[in-house]
Amino acid sequence: SDPGDWTVDDQGTLSEPSSWHGSHVAGVIGAMANNSTGVGGVNWQARIQPLRVLSEVGGNSSDIIDAMVWAVGGSVPNVPINPTPARVLNLSLGGDYECPTSLQNAIDTVNKANAVMVVAAGNQGTSLDLTPFSPADCNGVIAVAATDHNGYKASFSNYGTTITLAAPGYYIYSTIDESQTAPSQPSYGFQSGTSQATPHVSGV
């Protein structure tokens, strides 16, 4: 259940509705198929373990790092060991900064656990050879750019020699919710971005 990421202003008025970003990404990976409903994900037999590391106002790199380590069965202080370690990590997120040592160490931990790290290239439309974007420019990740409906690089997608491959990321139809705030009624909708391209690869 995606709790949503809406924001309100000082008067309590809705200023930004929930994006349902996590729900949309999860649907691309594993939405149920052969049920005459909605959409089918890339791998509808996959099991998804959602780890929320960001809030409606962003978050800390330390939370992302802890979640990565915990996801593959690593030890995180004051948290029980994950009884079902992940084989694939999908990170449809990133930031405009060079890969910090702490993040690279976490990626190394993921790789040593024989798990695969699939990350979004980012949506600034710039070359990662010139402008940093993490974790896409870290070592040991599968960095995914986005293609448009004709199979060409999407105009918004980052690119460069650190990109591993590209996948569909333009106007992707997947699972969301009809509510503007907390979840109330499952639905479907279109979203674009390298966030949508990344789960295509994770599903495979």
Protein Blocks (a to p, Z undefined) as FASTA:
>chain_A
ZZbjadcdfkopafbdceklmmmmmmmmmpcehkopajadfblmbccddddfbdfebpaf
klmmmmmmmmnopacehiacdfbdcfbdcddbdddddddfklmmmmmmmmmnopacddde
bjnhpafklmgcdfklpghiacdddddfkopacfklccdjkbmbdcdfehpacdddfbfb
bcfbdcddddedjklmmmmmmmZZ
